[in-house]
Amino acid sequence: MTDETRRWRGWREATERALYGPGGFYLRPEGPAGHFRTSVHASPLFAGAVARLLGEVAEELGTDGVDLVDVGAGRGELLAGVLAATAGSGLAVRAYAVERAARPDGLDPRVEWTDRPPRGARGLLFANEWLDNVPVDVAEADATGTARYVEVSPDGAERLGAPVSGADAEWLERWWPLREPGARAEIGRPRDEAWATAVSCLAAGRAVAVDYAHVRGSRPPFGSLTGFRAGREVPPVPDGSRDLTSHVALDACAAACGGASSGGADTELVTQREALGRLGVTGGRPPLALASTDPAGYVRALSSAGEAAELTARGGLGDFLWLTRRVPPADGP
């Protein structure tokens, strides 16, 4: 095998090496927050909403002791926020950070740091912008309409490889068929499997995945693979210097757990705008009268409304999708 042959890899393998291999992007000390803002970083209102959701789950389970499993925990920012938000609430939270990077210094000692979700958890499993970083292969239809794997070199150059086959071909045909030459797709099968595995770790409660996403009928015609570095969108180059991400086919993930792709008693798919609205996060401005009766309170309320507006904005974070899977206790509803 020549050096030229060795340098070409499928996007799944190349992404795995770039993000999680030696010196990989997600193993760097600065963590994701050093390069982009998620909803967690945008406002403490997000952690407050997750805390309220955790309280709902605890009430459903009839307990004041509940597990919170944060999958793709970054540097533990969400868990820190939820623990702060639940302080004094009477809720005993057992917090687990699931992350492949090393435990950061200064993290609350109540947080257990692990590289895989604990089995038998009872409570809330929450995965914010995790699935978009589960590496996947990319397919492109060639001039004859045949779907082929896209191969990439370390400098980001691409070429078409072998025809897509087996389980990947079945996934494409079901969830993202490529009919026109040049059409591209990210083959989401590894994400389906990752989500199903994570959900299987829950003995009871809810599993929630929040991500950039799309469903059948609104797939991007040329895929969505891109890169991010230092707060800017950059070309996707698998050299370890940047995040590599693509939107998630969350309807396929939903179906991987045996539920309906949307709706139904056990599975739900809604926008972040709707999900946060149910949890009390709205972008409504405070009444102007408050400015004269409580100026400081008005300023605080105005700031909170601005943060809520960012979290629920159309065309922005509010368009993220929340996939919820309810897991009833084995001994009853």
Residue frames relative to the residue before (quaternion, step in Angstrom):
aa qw qx qy qz dx dy dz
M 1.0000 0.0000 0.0000 0.0000 0.00 0.00 0.00
T 0.3699 -0.7519 0.5056 0.2056 3.57 -0.81 0.98
D 0.6511 -0.4962 0.3930 0.4188 3.56 -1.30 0.28
E 0.6179 0.5559 -0.3464 0.4349 3.57 1.04 -0.76
T 0.6636 0.4940 -0.3060 0.4711 3.58 0.99 -0.81
R 0.6671 0.5304 -0.3068 0.4238 3.57 0.93 -0.90
R 0.6693 0.5330 -0.3254 0.4026 3.60 0.98 -0.64
W 0.6468 0.5017 -0.3272 0.4720 3.61 1.20 -0.29
R 0.0382 0.7887 -0.6106 0.0599 3.58 -0.89 0.99
G 0.5549 -0.5441 0.4899 0.3951 3.53 -1.28 0.28
W 0.6387 -0.5641 0.3599 0.3798 3.58 -1.16 0.55
R 0.6064 0.5593 -0.3752 0.4227 3.60 1.02 -0.60
E 0.6899 0.4592 -0.2786 0.4854 3.58 0.84 -0.95
A 0.6616 0.5138 -0.3139 0.4469 3.58 0.91 -0.89
T 0.6572 0.5056 -0.3073 0.4670 3.60 1.01 -0.80
E 0.6187 0.5490 -0.3396 0.4478 3.57 0.98 -0.82
R 0.6820 0.4768 -0.2859 0.4752 3.57 0.89 -0.90
A 0.6954 0.5005 -0.2816 0.4319 3.57 0.91 -0.93
L 0.7451 0.4031 -0.2250 0.4814 3.58 1.00 -0.78
Y 0.8443 0.2019 -0.0406 0.4947 3.56 0.88 -0.96
G 0.5172 0.6288 -0.4268 0.3936 3.59 1.23 0.04
P 0.7566 -0.3362 0.2559 0.4990 3.62 -1.25 -0.14
G 0.8297 0.1105 -0.1193 0.5341 3.56 -0.70 1.10
G 0.3363 0.7917 -0.4594 0.2213 3.56 1.30 0.24
F 0.6971 -0.5176 0.3146 0.3836 3.52 -1.23 0.63
Y 0.7516 0.4135 -0.2345 0.4573 3.60 0.80 -0.94
L 0.6322 0.5062 -0.3465 0.4733 3.58 1.24 0.01
R 0.4614 0.6908 -0.4461 0.3331 3.60 1.26 0.01
P 0.6218 -0.5928 0.3611 0.3626 3.60 -1.07 0.68
E 0.6677 0.5306 -0.3263 0.4075 3.62 0.95 -0.74
G 0.3361 -0.7714 0.4844 0.2393 3.57 1.19 -0.42
P 0.7470 -0.4059 0.2758 0.4486 3.57 -1.30 0.07
A 0.6238 0.5759 -0.3494 0.3964 3.60 0.99 -0.78
G 0.6038 0.5669 -0.3614 0.4283 3.58 1.20 -0.33
H 0.7703 0.3553 -0.1717 0.5009 3.57 1.26 -0.25
F 0.8090 -0.0384 0.0274 0.5859 3.62 1.09 -0.49
R 0.4267 -0.6932 0.5298 0.2380 3.52 -1.31 0.47
T 0.1776 -0.7316 0.6475 0.1184 3.52 -0.95 0.93
S 0.7150 -0.4027 0.3213 0.4726 3.58 -1.27 -0.05
V 0.5927 0.5774 -0.3618 0.4294 3.58 1.09 -0.67
H 0.7242 0.4288 -0.2432 0.4822 3.56 0.92 -0.89
A 0.5953 0.6124 -0.3587 0.3767 3.59 1.15 -0.59
S 0.8109 -0.1156 0.1267 0.5594 3.60 0.95 -0.80
P 0.4987 -0.6345 0.4957 0.3209 3.60 -1.11 0.65
L 0.4807 0.6606 -0.4420 0.3704 3.60 1.24 -0.18
F 0.6085 0.5627 -0.3567 0.4311 3.58 1.10 -0.65
A 0.6675 0.4758 -0.3000 0.4879 3.58 0.89 -0.90
G 0.6190 0.5434 -0.3422 0.4523 3.58 1.06 -0.71
A 0.6479 0.5098 -0.3112 0.4727 3.57 1.03 -0.80
V 0.6445 0.5019 -0.3200 0.4799 3.60 1.00 -0.80
A 0.6163 0.5379 -0.3442 0.4609 3.59 1.06 -0.69
R 0.6571 0.4896 -0.3154 0.4785 3.59 0.97 -0.78
L 0.6215 0.5279 -0.3332 0.4732 3.56 1.07 -0.75
L 0.6317 0.5274 -0.3236 0.4670 3.58 1.00 -0.81
G 0.6370 0.5256 -0.3211 0.4636 3.56 1.03 -0.78
E 0.6242 0.5320 -0.3316 0.4663 3.59 1.04 -0.77
V 0.6606 0.5060 -0.3069 0.4619 3.56 0.94 -0.91
A 0.6396 0.5223 -0.3279 0.4589 3.59 0.96 -0.85
E 0.6483 0.5110 -0.3202 0.4648 3.58 0.99 -0.83
E 0.6380 0.5255 -0.3286 0.4569 3.58 0.98 -0.81
L 0.7127 0.4412 -0.2446 0.4874 3.55 1.04 -0.81
G 0.4064 -0.7438 0.4478 0.2846 3.58 1.28 -0.15
T 0.6160 0.5309 -0.3412 0.4715 3.55 1.02 0.81
D 0.3081 -0.7216 0.5756 0.2304 3.55 -1.24 0.37
G 0.6411 0.4414 -0.3291 0.5347 3.57 1.32 0.25
V 0.0973 0.8373 -0.5178 0.1462 3.56 -0.35 1.21
D 0.4092 -0.6990 0.5347 0.2410 3.56 -1.16 0.68
L 0.0770 -0.7415 0.6635 0.0635 3.54 -1.19 0.72
V 0.0663 -0.8024 0.5926 -0.0237 3.55 -0.51 1.26
D 0.1223 -0.7975 0.5900 0.0302 3.58 -0.51 1.22
V 0.1375 -0.8131 0.5643 0.0408 3.57 -0.33 1.28
G 0.7672 0.1364 -0.1762 0.6014 3.55 -0.62 1.18
A 0.1136 0.8892 -0.4343 0.0884 3.51 1.00 0.99
G 0.4122 -0.7050 0.4923 0.3012 3.61 1.19 -0.09
R 0.7121 -0.3609 0.2933 0.5259 3.55 -0.51 -1.21
G 0.6837 -0.5329 0.2669 0.4210 3.55 1.17 0.67
E 0.3246 0.7914 -0.4784 0.1987 3.59 1.23 0.24
L 0.6711 0.4943 -0.3157 0.4535 3.60 0.88 -0.87
L 0.6569 0.5090 -0.3221 0.4535 3.58 0.88 -0.86
A 0.6265 0.5284 -0.3382 0.4624 3.58 0.98 -0.79
G 0.6721 0.5031 -0.2962 0.4554 3.57 0.96 -0.86
V 0.6686 0.4894 -0.3064 0.4686 3.58 0.95 -0.83
L 0.6340 0.5217 -0.3376 0.4603 3.60 0.96 -0.77
A 0.6475 0.5004 -0.3167 0.4796 3.58 1.03 -0.76
A 0.6844 0.5019 -0.2870 0.4443 3.58 0.95 -0.88
T 0.7213 0.4234 -0.2474 0.4891 3.60 1.11 -0.58
A 0.4053 0.7152 -0.4796 0.3069 3.60 1.24 -0.01
G 0.8278 0.1885 -0.1603 0.5035 3.57 -0.85 1.00
S 0.5377 0.6509 -0.3935 0.3639 3.60 1.26 0.03
G 0.4925 -0.6475 0.4349 0.3861 3.56 1.24 -0.37
L 0.5664 0.5840 -0.3774 0.4423 3.54 1.32 -0.01
A 0.2232 -0.7617 0.5960 0.1212 3.57 -0.80 1.03
V 0.1054 -0.8331 0.5430 0.0028 3.56 -0.33 1.29
R 0.1666 -0.7368 0.6480 0.0970 3.55 -0.88 1.01
A 0.1254 -0.8531 0.5064 0.0092 3.56 -0.24 1.30
Y 0.0614 -0.7868 0.6141 -0.0052 3.54 -0.95 1.00
A 0.1639 -0.7608 0.6223 0.0837 3.57 -0.87 1.00
V 0.1343 -0.7883 0.5987 0.0469 3.57 -0.61 1.16
E 0.2608 0.7638 -0.5275 0.2653 3.55 -0.35 1.27
R 0.4287 -0.7152 0.4963 0.2414 3.56 -1.07 0.74
A 0.5880 0.5480 -0.3761 0.4609 3.60 1.21 -0.30
A 0.6264 -0.5389 0.4055 0.3909 3.56 -1.30 0.28
R 0.6089 -0.5482 0.4285 0.3809 3.55 -1.22 0.53
P 0.3883 -0.7370 0.4981 0.2404 3.60 -0.80 0.94
D 0.5644 -0.5827 0.4578 0.3639 3.56 -1.19 0.50
G 0.8167 0.3147 -0.2095 0.4361 3.54 -1.16 0.63
L 0.4551 0.6846 -0.4643 0.3295 3.59 1.21 0.05
D 0.6325 -0.5457 0.4008 0.3762 3.56 -1.08 0.79
P 0.4522 -0.7234 0.4471 0.2690 3.62 -0.67 1.05
R 0.5632 0.6000 -0.3964 0.4071 3.60 1.21 -0.26
V 0.6216 0.5451 -0.3405 0.4478 3.59 1.21 -0.37
E 0.2493 -0.7453 0.6012 0.1447 3.56 -0.81 1.03
W 0.2327 -0.7853 0.5646 0.1019 3.58 -0.75 1.10
T 0.1135 0.8074 -0.5618 0.1402 3.58 -0.65 1.09
D 0.4334 -0.7081 0.4910 0.2639 3.58 -1.17 0.46
R 0.7710 0.2038 -0.1662 0.5799 3.60 1.24 0.20
P 0.5855 -0.5966 0.4025 0.3731 3.60 -1.05 0.65
P 0.4765 -0.6622 0.4884 0.3097 3.59 -1.00 0.75
R 0.4044 -0.7090 0.5186 0.2546 3.58 -0.93 0.83
G 0.7865 0.3224 -0.2423 0.4677 3.54 -1.10 0.75
A 0.3480 0.7485 -0.5027 0.2567 3.60 1.22 0.26
R 0.1495 -0.7586 0.6294 0.0777 3.53 -1.18 0.72
G 0.6032 0.5352 -0.3881 0.4462 3.53 -0.32 1.24
L 0.7110 -0.4195 0.3535 0.4399 3.54 -0.95 -0.97
L 0.1169 -0.7336 0.6660 0.0671 3.54 -0.91 1.02
F 0.0373 -0.8231 0.5640 -0.0551 3.56 -0.59 1.21
A 0.0388 -0.8031 0.5937 -0.0319 3.56 -0.75 1.10
N 0.0241 -0.8205 0.5701 -0.0329 3.57 -0.13 1.29
E 0.8355 -0.1087 0.0142 0.5384 3.57 -0.57 1.22
W 0.3522 0.7126 -0.5143 0.3219 3.52 0.85 1.09
L 0.7049 0.5014 -0.2933 0.4070 3.56 0.72 -1.07
D 0.6187 0.5564 -0.3634 0.4191 3.62 1.05 -0.60
N 0.7136 0.4053 -0.2590 0.5092 3.58 1.25 -0.28
V 0.4316 0.6128 -0.5077 0.4247 3.56 1.23 0.45
P 0.4198 -0.7533 0.4342 0.2604 3.63 -0.42 1.16
V 0.0325 -0.7851 0.6184 -0.0127 3.54 -1.06 0.87
D 0.4993 -0.6138 0.5132 0.3325 3.52 -1.29 0.34
V 0.3133 -0.7153 0.5952 0.1895 3.53 -1.31 0.47
A 0.1414 -0.7800 0.6057 0.0688 3.55 -1.04 0.84
E 0.0554 -0.7747 0.6288 0.0364 3.54 -1.19 0.60
A 0.4173 -0.6912 0.5307 0.2577 3.56 -1.04 0.79
D 0.3519 -0.7459 0.5266 0.2060 3.57 -0.79 1.02
A 0.7810 -0.3667 0.2308 0.4498 3.59 -1.29 -0.07
T 0.6972 0.4361 -0.2719 0.4998 3.59 1.19 -0.46
G 0.5784 -0.5972 0.3725 0.4124 3.59 1.29 -0.07
T 0.4844 0.6575 -0.4359 0.3783 3.59 1.28 0.11
A 0.3732 -0.7203 0.5372 0.2308 3.60 -0.83 0.96
R 0.0229 -0.7992 0.5999 -0.0313 3.55 -0.77 1.09
Y 0.5423 -0.5854 0.4833 0.3600 3.55 -1.21 0.54
V 0.3183 -0.7085 0.5948 0.2071 3.55 -1.11 0.73
E 0.1778 -0.7729 0.6035 0.0825 3.57 -0.84 1.03
V 0.1531 -0.7972 0.5826 0.0401 3.55 -1.12 0.74
S 0.3085 -0.7210 0.5877 0.1991 3.55 -1.16 0.63
P 0.7033 -0.4888 0.2959 0.4229 3.63 -1.17 0.32
D 0.6920 0.4584 -0.2948 0.4733 3.61 1.14 -0.42
G 0.6292 -0.5807 0.3175 0.4075 3.58 1.28 0.19
A 0.4631 0.6604 -0.4631 0.3673 3.61 1.23 -0.04
E 0.1945 -0.8001 0.5620 0.0785 3.59 -1.05 0.76
R 0.0155 0.7507 -0.6595 -0.0350 3.50 -1.37 0.36
L 0.5023 -0.6341 0.4874 0.3288 3.57 -1.22 0.37
G 0.2254 -0.7843 0.5693 0.0995 3.53 -1.02 0.90
A 0.8289 -0.2035 0.1663 0.4939 3.53 -1.11 -0.76
P 0.6119 -0.5316 0.4239 0.4042 3.60 -1.22 0.39
V 0.5080 -0.6225 0.4990 0.3248 3.56 -1.09 0.72
S 0.0099 -0.8229 0.5655 -0.0548 3.57 -0.85 0.97
G 0.7905 0.3754 -0.2312 0.4251 3.52 -1.37 -0.01
A 0.8419 -0.1415 0.1252 0.5055 3.54 -1.10 -0.82
D 0.6077 0.5512 -0.3559 0.4474 3.60 1.09 -0.63
A 0.6537 0.5041 -0.3120 0.4703 3.58 0.98 -0.84
E 0.6349 0.5221 -0.3262 0.4669 3.57 1.02 -0.78
W 0.6438 0.5160 -0.3283 0.4599 3.58 0.98 -0.84
L 0.6510 0.5168 -0.3225 0.4529 3.59 0.88 -0.89
E 0.6733 0.5070 -0.3108 0.4394 3.57 0.81 -0.95
R 0.6997 0.4664 -0.2756 0.4658 3.59 0.99 -0.80
W 0.8372 0.2865 -0.0921 0.4567 3.54 0.76 -1.09
W 0.8247 0.0330 0.0233 0.5641 3.61 1.01 -0.64
P 0.0100 -0.8402 0.5422 -0.0001 3.62 0.56 1.06
L 0.2595 -0.7527 0.5908 0.1306 3.54 -1.03 0.90
R 0.0865 -0.8448 0.5281 0.0021 3.55 -0.42 1.23
E 0.7597 0.3647 -0.1897 0.5039 3.58 1.05 -0.72
P 0.5555 -0.5914 0.4546 0.3674 3.63 -0.99 0.70
G 0.7830 0.3008 -0.2481 0.4846 3.55 -0.93 0.97
A 0.5221 0.6183 -0.4265 0.4039 3.60 1.21 -0.25
R 0.1452 -0.8029 0.5765 0.0439 3.56 -1.03 0.85
A 0.0426 -0.7783 0.6261 0.0183 3.53 -1.29 0.48
E 0.3389 -0.6643 0.6148 0.2566 3.50 -1.29 0.45
I 0.3496 -0.7553 0.5191 0.1946 3.59 -0.68 1.10
G 0.2128 -0.8686 0.4401 0.0810 3.55 -0.07 1.33
R 0.3219 0.7894 -0.4834 0.1991 3.60 1.21 0.11
P 0.6633 0.4891 -0.3437 0.4503 3.69 0.83 -0.75
R 0.6314 0.5186 -0.3384 0.4667 3.59 1.11 -0.59
D 0.5961 0.5458 -0.3562 0.4690 3.57 1.05 -0.73
E 0.6902 0.4861 -0.2756 0.4597 3.55 0.87 -1.00
A 0.6439 0.5208 -0.3238 0.4576 3.59 0.99 -0.82
W 0.6681 0.4959 -0.3021 0.4652 3.57 0.96 -0.87
A 0.6514 0.5122 -0.3188 0.4602 3.59 0.91 -0.87
T 0.6428 0.5135 -0.3232 0.4675 3.59 1.01 -0.76
A 0.6502 0.5131 -0.3191 0.4606 3.58 0.93 -0.87
V 0.6662 0.5015 -0.3080 0.4580 3.59 0.88 -0.93
S 0.6376 0.5550 -0.3297 0.4204 3.58 1.01 -0.78
C 0.5970 0.5794 -0.3619 0.4206 3.59 1.21 -0.34
L 0.6086 0.5539 -0.3506 0.4471 3.59 1.24 -0.36
A 0.3006 -0.7242 0.5921 0.1862 3.55 -0.95 0.93
A 0.7722 -0.1227 0.1000 0.6154 3.56 1.17 -0.65
G 0.5676 0.5955 -0.4452 0.3536 3.56 -1.15 0.62
R 0.5356 -0.5900 0.4735 0.3752 3.53 -1.06 -0.80
A 0.1825 -0.7300 0.6462 0.1270 3.51 -1.24 0.65
V 0.0596 -0.8076 0.5864 -0.0202 3.56 -0.82 1.04
A 0.0790 -0.7616 0.6421 0.0386 3.56 -0.93 0.97
V 0.0882 -0.7868 0.6108 0.0121 3.56 -0.84 1.03
D 0.2425 0.7990 -0.5140 0.1965 3.58 -0.64 1.03
Y 0.5928 -0.4216 0.5198 0.4479 3.46 -1.50 0.01
A 0.1441 0.8298 -0.5206 0.1398 3.60 -0.61 0.97
H 0.0959 -0.7516 0.6456 0.0958 3.51 -1.40 0.17
V 0.2504 -0.7435 0.6011 0.1523 3.53 -1.32 0.33
R 0.6976 -0.4363 0.3366 0.4579 3.57 -1.28 0.21
G 0.7233 0.3740 -0.3044 0.4943 3.52 -0.89 0.93
S 0.7908 0.1894 -0.1271 0.5680 3.57 1.24 -0.31
R 0.2689 0.7682 -0.5351 0.2264 3.58 1.09 0.63
P 0.4676 -0.6461 0.5052 0.3297 3.62 -1.01 0.66
P 0.4934 -0.7179 0.3941 0.2928 3.63 -0.64 1.01
F 0.7764 0.2703 -0.1640 0.5452 3.59 1.13 -0.51
G 0.6235 -0.5435 0.3374 0.4495 3.57 1.18 0.54
S 0.3553 -0.7463 0.5285 0.1938 3.55 -1.32 -0.03
L 0.2967 0.7823 -0.5030 0.2166 3.58 1.23 0.30
T 0.1673 0.7767 -0.5912 0.1386 3.59 -0.86 0.98
G 0.3600 -0.7145 0.5510 0.2373 3.55 -1.33 0.01
F 0.1220 -0.7631 0.6270 0.0981 3.56 -1.30 0.40
R 0.1105 0.7703 -0.6217 0.0897 3.52 -1.03 0.84
A 0.8620 -0.0050 -0.0196 0.5066 3.57 -0.97 0.94
G 0.7465 -0.4409 0.2196 0.4473 3.55 0.93 0.94
R 0.6994 0.4341 -0.2693 0.4999 3.60 1.23 0.04
E 0.4538 -0.6366 0.5434 0.3057 3.52 -1.20 0.60
V 0.0244 -0.7988 0.5987 -0.0534 3.55 -0.85 1.07
P 0.6527 -0.5002 0.3631 0.4381 3.63 -1.17 0.28
P 0.4792 -0.6718 0.4778 0.3014 3.60 -1.05 0.66
V 0.1062 0.7761 -0.6051 0.1419 3.54 -0.32 1.31
P 0.3097 -0.8027 0.4820 0.1659 3.63 -0.53 1.12
D 0.3310 0.7631 -0.4889 0.2629 3.57 0.68 1.12
G 0.5947 -0.6047 0.3540 0.3942 3.62 1.25 0.17
S 0.5942 0.6105 -0.3529 0.3868 3.59 1.23 -0.14
R 0.7960 0.2176 -0.0711 0.5603 3.59 1.24 -0.33
D 0.5693 -0.5446 0.4828 0.3824 3.51 -1.34 0.27
L 0.1446 -0.7420 0.6465 0.1030 3.56 -1.19 0.64
T 0.1080 0.8214 -0.5405 0.1466 3.56 -0.54 1.13
S 0.0153 0.7606 -0.6485 -0.0263 3.54 -1.29 0.41
H 0.6096 -0.5806 0.3981 0.3643 3.53 -1.15 0.69
V 0.4311 -0.7312 0.4914 0.1951 3.54 -1.19 0.71
A 0.3631 -0.6835 0.5870 0.2374 3.57 -1.06 0.80
L 0.1241 -0.8617 0.4881 0.0616 3.56 0.39 1.27
D 0.5749 0.5681 -0.4005 0.4316 3.61 1.11 -0.42
A 0.6330 0.5105 -0.3286 0.4804 3.58 1.08 -0.67
C 0.6212 0.5315 -0.3357 0.4679 3.59 1.03 -0.77
A 0.6360 0.5386 -0.3265 0.4458 3.56 0.97 -0.88
A 0.6900 0.4858 -0.2792 0.4582 3.55 0.88 -0.96
A 0.5898 0.6035 -0.3643 0.3939 3.60 1.13 -0.57
C 0.6809 0.4635 -0.2864 0.4895 3.57 1.23 -0.41
G 0.6110 -0.5925 0.3388 0.4011 3.55 1.27 0.18
G 0.6068 0.5479 -0.3677 0.4432 3.58 1.26 0.08
A 0.6748 -0.4406 0.3754 0.4578 3.51 -1.32 -0.05
S 0.5788 -0.6076 0.4091 0.3585 3.58 -1.13 0.56
S 0.7766 -0.0600 -0.0196 0.6268 3.57 1.25 -0.23
G 0.7821 0.2872 -0.2302 0.5028 3.52 -1.13 0.65
G 0.5399 0.6240 -0.4551 0.3347 3.55 -1.29 -0.23
A 0.6699 -0.5435 0.3424 0.3722 3.52 -1.29 0.38
D 0.7832 0.3559 -0.1806 0.4767 3.57 0.96 -0.79
T 0.7788 0.2693 -0.1240 0.5528 3.60 1.18 -0.48
E 0.0228 0.7964 -0.6029 0.0410 3.56 -0.97 0.88
L 0.0851 -0.7750 0.6256 0.0297 3.54 -1.10 0.78
V 0.1467 0.7859 -0.5792 0.1594 3.57 -0.45 1.26
T 0.5942 -0.5560 0.4294 0.3916 3.57 -1.26 0.24
Q 0.6173 -0.5256 0.4254 0.4022 3.55 -1.25 0.37
R 0.5814 0.5894 -0.3687 0.4226 3.56 1.05 -0.72
E 0.7020 0.4444 -0.2651 0.4893 3.58 0.89 -0.94
A 0.6600 0.5248 -0.3183 0.4332 3.59 0.87 -0.92
L 0.6987 0.4494 -0.2791 0.4816 3.60 0.87 -0.90
G 0.5863 0.5756 -0.3696 0.4340 3.58 1.09 -0.62
R 0.6425 0.5176 -0.3129 0.4705 3.57 1.02 -0.82
L 0.7216 0.4225 -0.2292 0.4983 3.57 1.14 -0.67
G 0.6571 -0.5832 0.2859 0.3825 3.55 1.22 0.45
V 0.5640 0.5765 -0.4013 0.4343 3.59 1.22 0.24
T 0.1491 0.7717 -0.6005 0.1474 3.57 -0.46 1.23
G 0.4641 -0.7016 0.4742 0.2598 3.55 -1.21 0.42
G 0.3321 0.7755 -0.4862 0.2280 3.58 1.19 0.38
R 0.4502 -0.6857 0.5026 0.2730 3.58 -0.99 0.83
P 0.5154 -0.6237 0.4764 0.3441 3.61 -1.10 0.60
P 0.6105 -0.5602 0.3953 0.3965 3.61 -1.15 0.48
L 0.5491 -0.6491 0.4202 0.3172 3.56 -0.93 0.92
A 0.5730 0.6100 -0.3780 0.3959 3.58 1.11 -0.63
L 0.5864 0.5927 -0.3693 0.4104 3.58 1.14 -0.61
A 0.5742 0.6116 -0.3758 0.3938 3.59 1.13 -0.58
S 0.7193 0.4223 -0.2576 0.4878 3.60 1.03 -0.67
T 0.7108 0.4446 -0.2705 0.4732 3.60 1.04 -0.68
D 0.7953 0.0194 0.0175 0.6056 3.60 1.08 -0.68
P 0.1853 -0.8378 0.5028 0.1048 3.60 0.35 1.23
A 0.6688 0.4931 -0.3117 0.4608 3.60 0.89 -0.90
G 0.6520 0.5136 -0.3105 0.4633 3.56 1.00 -0.82
Y 0.6242 0.5414 -0.3330 0.4542 3.55 1.08 -0.75
V 0.6500 0.5109 -0.3157 0.4657 3.57 0.95 -0.87
R 0.6527 0.5023 -0.3208 0.4677 3.58 0.94 -0.83
A 0.6716 0.4968 -0.3009 0.4600 3.56 0.93 -0.91
L 0.6362 0.5295 -0.3244 0.4578 3.56 1.05 -0.75
S 0.6405 0.5137 -0.3150 0.4761 3.55 1.03 -0.82
S 0.6529 0.5105 -0.3113 0.4649 3.58 0.95 -0.88
A 0.6443 0.5202 -0.3245 0.4572 3.58 1.00 -0.80
G 0.6338 0.5320 -0.3246 0.4582 3.57 1.05 -0.73
E 0.6585 0.4916 -0.3072 0.4800 3.57 1.00 -0.83
A 0.6397 0.5194 -0.3234 0.4653 3.57 1.01 -0.81
A 0.6310 0.5365 -0.3305 0.4526 3.56 1.02 -0.79
E 0.6386 0.5131 -0.3323 0.4674 3.60 1.00 -0.73
L 0.6808 0.5050 -0.2917 0.4433 3.59 0.92 -0.89
T 0.7785 0.3309 -0.1605 0.5086 3.58 1.12 -0.64
A 0.3760 0.7800 -0.4473 0.2239 3.59 1.29 0.08
R 0.4437 -0.6457 0.5530 0.2835 3.54 -1.09 0.78
G 0.7762 0.2766 -0.2291 0.5182 3.56 -0.92 0.88
G 0.7376 0.3179 -0.1979 0.5619 3.58 1.32 -0.01
L 0.8506 -0.1076 0.0857 0.5076 3.55 -1.03 -0.85
G 0.6084 0.5873 -0.3539 0.3996 3.58 1.07 -0.61
D 0.6590 0.5099 -0.3042 0.4617 3.58 1.23 -0.42
F 0.3954 0.6777 -0.5066 0.3574 3.59 1.24 0.05
L 0.3232 -0.7264 0.5645 0.2219 3.57 -1.20 0.46
W 0.2323 -0.7301 0.6292 0.1307 3.52 -1.18 0.78
L 0.1200 -0.7620 0.6349 0.0436 3.55 -0.76 1.12
T 0.0489 -0.8065 0.5891 -0.0098 3.57 -0.63 1.13
R 0.0711 -0.7664 0.6381 0.0178 3.52 -0.97 0.95
R 0.2310 -0.7711 0.5809 0.1203 3.59 -0.68 1.10
V 0.1167 -0.7760 0.6185 0.0408 3.54 -0.96 0.95
P 0.2316 -0.7935 0.5456 0.1383 3.60 -0.29 1.20
P 0.5949 -0.5483 0.4258 0.4052 3.59 -1.15 0.47
A 0.5899 -0.6050 0.4056 0.3484 3.55 -1.09 0.69
D 0.7197 0.4470 -0.2479 0.4698 3.57 1.13 -0.64
G 0.8198 -0.1163 0.0479 0.5586 3.62 1.17 0.30
P 0.6922 -0.4917 0.3386 0.4056 3.58 -1.31 0.13
